[in-house]
Amino acid sequence: VKQMASLQGAGGNQAAALQALLGPLLSQAFGGQSSPTLRTILAGKPSTIVSPRTTLQETGMMMAEARKAALVVESGRLVGIFGFKDMMSRAIAKELPLDLTPVSTVMTPNPEAVSPDTTVMEALQIMHDNKFLTLPVCESNGSVIGIVDVMDCVYASGGAEGWRSIFSSAMECDDVTETASVHSYRSASVRSVKKPQKDNARPVSKLRPKKPILQNEAETVLAVTQMLASKRGDAAIITSDSGGLAGIITDTDVTRRVVAKQLSASTTIVSSVMTANPTCVTMSDSAMDALITMVENRFRHLPVTDDSGAIVGVLDIAKCLNDAISKLEKSQEKGSSAAEDAVKQMASL
């Protein structure tokens, strides 16, 4: 509870600033709706609560069905969390026997949690500040409500057009001068809900895609997970023998398509469980169109090629969201300092 209170306090203070900045923008983008609470978006969602003694095999099957990380609960209290990346890096890559290994041996113990009365806006801020992808949600008495991830917060905050407005405002910050006010970003954002013209749309390269982790389609799932674990990655781009894009496999895919199906990672060829011929974008495509494609299709990752078709990067929606919030925060700081300077100048007259 103390952990939760401290996290809530820190997130609450910063979220107040973010709310002041993004509140009017979100209200415009999402039709005047206020930010919903985590309690609201968790209502009716399947639970992924396991005990410390639950095996990794059972845990993985539950995670695959709900598409959520597992919350490890003992005597009604949250004692750990176990996510898709943990399953891939700490269990599959290390060849642990899934049906004999209790989740308590590889979980992250004593994770921080937030109140179900936390708003989606506050949750996004906490995730941004702490670089979390998931947040356990617990009542003040410690009882476990559920878990939300960054994508839940994106979808709970409105539709694709709303996020078009948010991302557009963030990208506009690159173009606005030091002395512009925060208000001007907001008023500009109202116009930017409309699709940008192709000739002046910012390209995907402006989103700074991550360097891709490449693996051949003939490799085993074990080899791919070991490579990802060594590079702390969560998605591999699978290439054909000619070097072209053949598919993509993520940490979530490993749990859903290998663990839950009880396949052997050491004998299963990655091409049989990857997403073949995934949607991709080029470095020169519209950044806005790429982001909206990810939001609309619930893609966490999107491969990026150059104009000749060679794989050069991967977009991660969570990283894009973090970058957007950081840019908006910086623009607010610049706007505030410019206003302070103007007041000082007037005072000295």
Phi, psi and omega in degrees: 000320178299317178301315183298316181297319182292320179294317180298318181296312180297312181296323182297316180297313182289325180294330178298319178293317180295320179298320179297323181282310187268343184308303179299323180294315179296320181298317177294316185293322188250030172067034175080007180284144175277163181290123181288163177271163178295330177301319181296314185281345177270348183302125177079001180280146179295146182269147175236049180269128178232167176264163179301336183270353178299136181287160178297327179297311178296318180299315181298322180293322178292317178298319182296319182292317182272346185057040180224154172295158180267141174256125182265118187236134177228129181053040177077005182242144178287121180243350181189169175223146182219114185254179182296322179292325177297316180301316183290312188275323185266341183244298184294310182298332180263007175056039176289145175287108189297326183277357180242350186261119176288146184298334182298336183282343183232000180288164169271115185283153173047057180289155176286147181229163178236164180285149176293346178273000172299136177280161177301322179298315178296320180297317178299320180294316180297317178298318180297312185291327184257000182057038175271147171257341180225155178223117170293148182238121183227147173292166181296337177275003177097349181293140188273128179264317183164202182216141175239151175241175186300326181291324176304316183292322178298312183288328181287346184267001178133181183275185183299324181294325177297315180289333173301318180295316181298308183295323180296318179298320180296318181289331176295333180301332179295334189259350186271142183287164182303328188267358180292150181270159177300327181301323183293328177296319183294315182292326178294326184294334180296318179291327188282358174298332176289150182298131181291151177294143183300327186287337180241012179289140178288139183280164179306326181303332180293340180277358179051066180303149178288153176296133183283148171259113187258140175218147180284148183294347180271353180290158175279161176300322179301312181298320181294316181293325178292322176295314179297318180298319182293332181257005181056035179266167178235002177207139177243137173272125183262128184250153174279174179299333180278355179094358180280169180287119178254326183181187177217144173226135182245171178300324178295320178300322182299317179290315186287322189256347180243301182297308184295333179269001179056041175271155178274122181294331184281342181244350180275125179280136188300329181297339181277348182234357180284167168275110184281149177045058183290158171302139177217168178228164176258163179301333183265355177293165178293126178299319181297316179298322179296315180296316181292325175301319180293316181294312184295324184261003182058039174274126173278326182235148178219115179296147180237132178243166170272181186292344178267358177099357179285140182284124184236350182186179176220131172272137177240119186300325180295318178295319179299319179294315178301315180298320181296315180297318179299318180295318180294322177296316180296321180294325178294317179298318179296317179297319180294316182292326178295320179295319180297318179299320181296319178298316180298319180298317180296320181295329183277350181289000000 
